[in-house]
Amino acid sequence: MQLVCPAGNLPALQAAVDAGANAVYAGFRDQTNARAFPGLNFDETELRAGIAYAHARGAKIYLALNTYPDSARLSGWY
């Protein structure tokens, strides 16, 4: 069994890992995320920092993609 916690931003990710989460799930602040609210979620630089932080402490990161691509914005999904 693993403790998997949500992380809406880098401080939340760090707090979850520091509190013992085995894994954290996060999302980008773009069209791949149905919960792309101001002040929440990650850009690529922030997510890379979070991944490095988690991996250095033995935790995993899961990326949540909870929308679907449309043909006009398909390139953003790559």
C-alpha positions as a LaTeX table, in Angstrom:
\begin{tabular}{lrrr}
\hline
Residue & $x$ (\AA) & $y$ (\AA) & $z$ (\AA) \\
\hline
Met1 & 0.00 & 0.00 & 0.00 \\
Gln2 & 1.23 & 3.51 & $-0.82$ \\
Leu3 & 0.27 & 6.93 & 0.40 \\
Val4 & $-0.39$ & 9.02 & $-2.75$ \\
Cys5 & $-1.12$ & 12.73 & $-2.20$ \\
Pro6 & $-2.22$ & 15.55 & $-4.50$ \\
Ala7 & 0.04 & 18.53 & $-5.03$ \\
Gly8 & $-1.32$ & 21.76 & $-6.43$ \\
Asn9 & 2.02 & 23.57 & $-6.31$ \\
Leu10 & 5.67 & 23.06 & $-5.39$ \\
Pro11 & 5.32 & 23.87 & $-1.66$ \\
Ala12 & 2.43 & 21.37 & $-1.40$ \\
Leu13 & 4.49 & 18.72 & $-3.19$ \\
Gln14 & 7.41 & 19.27 & $-0.83$ \\
Ala15 & 5.14 & 19.16 & 2.22 \\
Ala16 & 3.54 & 15.91 & 1.08 \\
Val17 & 6.91 & 14.26 & 0.48 \\
Asp18 & 8.29 & 15.58 & 3.77 \\
Ala19 & 5.23 & 14.21 & 5.59 \\
Gly20 & 5.86 & 10.72 & 4.25 \\
Ala21 & 3.96 & 10.42 & 0.97 \\
Asn22 & 5.25 & 7.56 & $-1.16$ \\
Ala23 & 4.02 & 9.34 & $-4.26$ \\
Val24 & 2.50 & 12.64 & $-5.31$ \\
Tyr25 & 0.28 & 13.42 & $-8.27$ \\
Ala26 & 0.40 & 16.75 & $-10.03$ \\
Gly27 & $-0.83$ & 18.47 & $-13.16$ \\
Phe28 & 0.24 & 21.18 & $-15.55$ \\
Arg29 & $-1.46$ & 24.56 & $-15.65$ \\
Asp30 & $-2.56$ & 24.20 & $-19.24$ \\
Gln31 & $-5.25$ & 22.55 & $-21.38$ \\
Thr32 & $-4.25$ & 19.06 & $-20.16$ \\
Asn33 & $-5.70$ & 19.84 & $-16.74$ \\
Ala34 & $-9.39$ & 20.30 & $-15.97$ \\
Arg35 & $-8.36$ & 21.99 & $-12.71$ \\
Ala36 & $-6.05$ & 24.62 & $-14.21$ \\
Phe37 & $-6.94$ & 27.38 & $-11.76$ \\
Pro38 & $-4.82$ & 30.50 & $-11.15$ \\
Gly39 & $-2.12$ & 29.85 & $-8.56$ \\
Leu40 & $-2.34$ & 26.08 & $-8.85$ \\
Asn41 & $-0.48$ & 23.42 & $-10.75$ \\
Phe42 & 2.89 & 23.40 & $-12.43$ \\
Asp43 & 4.77 & 24.76 & $-15.38$ \\
Glu44 & 7.58 & 22.61 & $-16.77$ \\
Thr45 & 10.32 & 24.23 & $-14.66$ \\
Glu46 & 8.37 & 23.85 & $-11.42$ \\
Leu47 & 7.50 & 20.24 & $-12.18$ \\
Arg48 & 11.14 & 19.40 & $-12.91$ \\
Ala49 & 12.09 & 20.89 & $-9.54$ \\
Gly50 & 9.34 & 18.88 & $-7.85$ \\
Ile51 & 10.43 & 15.67 & $-9.54$ \\
Ala52 & 14.02 & 16.22 & $-8.44$ \\
Tyr53 & 12.87 & 16.95 & $-4.88$ \\
Ala54 & 10.67 & 13.87 & $-4.69$ \\
His55 & 13.12 & 11.48 & $-6.32$ \\
Ala56 & 15.94 & 12.64 & $-4.03$ \\
Arg57 & 13.74 & 11.52 & $-1.13$ \\
Gly58 & 12.59 & 8.23 & $-2.64$ \\
Ala59 & 9.10 & 9.37 & $-3.66$ \\
Lys60 & 7.39 & 8.94 & $-7.03$ \\
Ile61 & 5.58 & 11.53 & $-9.11$ \\
Tyr62 & 2.47 & 10.83 & $-11.16$ \\
Leu63 & 1.29 & 13.27 & $-13.80$ \\
Ala64 & $-2.46$ & 13.75 & $-14.02$ \\
Leu65 & $-3.84$ & 14.38 & $-17.50$ \\
Asn66 & $-7.56$ & 14.73 & $-16.97$ \\
Thr67 & $-8.85$ & 16.27 & $-20.17$ \\
Tyr68 & $-8.67$ & 15.12 & $-23.75$ \\
Pro69 & $-6.89$ & 16.75 & $-26.68$ \\
Asp70 & $-8.76$ & 18.45 & $-29.46$ \\
Ser71 & $-7.27$ & 18.67 & $-32.93$ \\
Ala72 & $-6.60$ & 22.42 & $-32.65$ \\
Arg73 & $-4.37$ & 22.02 & $-29.58$ \\
Leu74 & $-2.92$ & 18.56 & $-30.09$ \\
Ser75 & 0.67 & 19.79 & $-30.13$ \\
Gly76 & 0.38 & 20.89 & $-26.48$ \\
Trp77 & $-0.14$ & 17.30 & $-25.46$ \\
Tyr78 & 3.22 & 16.23 & $-26.82$ \\
\hline
\end{tabular}
